[in-house]
Structure formats: C-alpha cells, structure tokens
C-alpha cells in the first residue's frame, strides 16, 4: 500500500490513496495481470529548495511525494528509471498512471520533464498546476 509511515498532509495522503486504488491498481491488472502490493517512495517531507531555484519545494511542506516504483503481487517490480520508456507492458503501465495522476494532483512530473525526474514521479498538492 501507500507509504503510511511517511509524514504528509491529509490532502496528499487522500489523493495518493485515490491514485493507488482507482488508477495504479487497475492499470497494473490491465497491463501486467497482477495488482500492485507496494509503492516504492523516495519520501515526502524533506526541507529543501527546488533544484536551481531559491524557493522551498512542496516537499518542505509535506505536500509532495516522489514515487520510484511498484511491487506487484506476483513479485515483479516496476521501476520508473528502468521501465518508463520501455516498449512493453511496464512502460505502458507507467506512462498511463503518470498521465492519469494529472487529474488528481496539482503537479505531476516524471521522466518526460527533466533528468532530475528520470527515476521517479513527483506528485504534489501545492496549488500550482503542471503535468509533464
């Protein structure tokens, strides 16, 4: 399930839960034939600035999560870094759930955005809008 031990706002937790239940798990069953049982997150709360900018990241306010990959019920793992651009089912799964995250989160960034996001999806509820 979602990384419950990580501090985050209720809004972020609720949207991550919705994303997992209504987008991630059905997409995993559709593309990979097995539900997701674990989400690998790099973390949520981390006091830091946006790379190259002088302002605090939404991670500083526990309003952002970085998702690196998934573990399926059958034991397979799906990695944003290794599988996002893949031509097979894992890549299709990752691209769909990143695109559909844009409907739930204020900002959704992934490997398409820049090299800093090559290995994770950044999902936040900070109020700005971006889907890349």
Secondary structure, 3 states (H helix, E strand, C coil): CCCCCCCCCHHHHHHHHHHHHHHHHHHHHHHHCCCEEEEEEEECCCCCECCCCCCECHHHHCCEEEEEEEEECCCCEEEHHHHCCCCCHHHHHHHHHHHHHCCCCCEEECCCCCHHHCCCEEEECCCCCEEC
